[in-house]
Amino acid sequence: MRDGDTVYCIQDWCSHAEIPLSDGDVEGCEIECFLHGSRFDLRTGKALGLPATEPVPVYQTKIEGETVWVDLPNQGENA
């Protein structure tokens, strides 16, 4: 999600039921899981609404010109 000069990136899976959050609705800085309605803060990954109680990972981003870079965790050489 982009908010002015800031881009937020979170894991695409709901921590409650491993449903893709990218299929959900974004309002402000929150995204809602379409299946059960769990909500997450796009800035922090914090779960804001049940049934999810665990946060989702947040990834650091950087904008260089027209390119958005996302710092993803190391998946290893065989990933």
C-alpha positions in Angstrom: 0.0 0.0 0.0 1.3 3.5 -0.8 0.6 6.5 1.4 2.2 9.5 -0.2 6.0 8.9 -0.2 5.7 5.8 2.0 5.0 2.2 0.8 3.9 -0.5 3.3 4.4 -4.2 2.6 3.2 -7.1 4.8 3.0 -10.8 4.4 0.2 -11.8 2.1 -1.2 -14.5 4.4 -3.7 -13.9 7.2 -2.3 -15.1 10.5 -5.7 -16.7 11.4 -6.4 -18.9 8.4 -3.6 -18.5 5.8 -5.9 -16.7 3.3 -4.3 -14.2 0.9 -4.7 -10.7 2.4 -4.2 -9.3 -1.1 -7.8 -10.4 -1.9 -9.1 -8.2 1.0 -10.2 -4.6 1.2 -7.9 -1.7 2.2 -9.3 1.2 4.1 -6.9 3.8 5.4 -3.9 1.9 6.7 -5.9 -1.3 7.4 -6.5 -4.4 5.4 -9.4 -6.8 6.0 -9.2 -10.5 5.3 -12.1 -11.3 3.0 -12.9 -14.7 4.6 -13.4 -14.1 8.3 -13.0 -10.3 8.6 -9.7 -10.1 10.5 -8.1 -6.7 10.2 -4.4 -5.8 10.2 -2.5 -2.5 10.4 -0.5 -2.2 7.2 2.2 -0.1 9.0 2.8 -2.5 11.9 1.2 -5.9 11.0 -0.7 -5.8 14.2 -4.0 -7.7 14.3 -6.8 -5.2 14.9 -9.8 -7.5 14.7 -10.8 -11.0 15.6 -10.6 -13.8 14.8 -6.9 -13.1 14.2 -4.8 -12.4 17.3 -1.3 -12.8 15.9 0.4 -10.1 13.8 1.6 -10.6 10.3 5.2 -9.8 9.3 6.0 -6.4 8.0 8.8 -5.8 5.4 10.9 -2.7 5.1 10.5 -0.8 1.8 12.5 1.8 0.0 11.6 3.9 -3.1 14.3 4.7 -5.6 12.9 6.7 -8.5 10.0 4.6 -10.0 11.2 1.4 -8.3 9.9 0.1 -4.9 12.4 -2.2 -3.1 11.2 -4.7 -0.5 13.6 -6.2 2.0 12.3 -9.8 2.3 13.7 -12.4 4.7 16.4 -14.6 3.4 14.8 -17.7 2.0 18.0 -19.6 1.6 19.8 -20.6 -1.6 17.3 -23.4 -2.4 14.1 -21.5 -1.9 
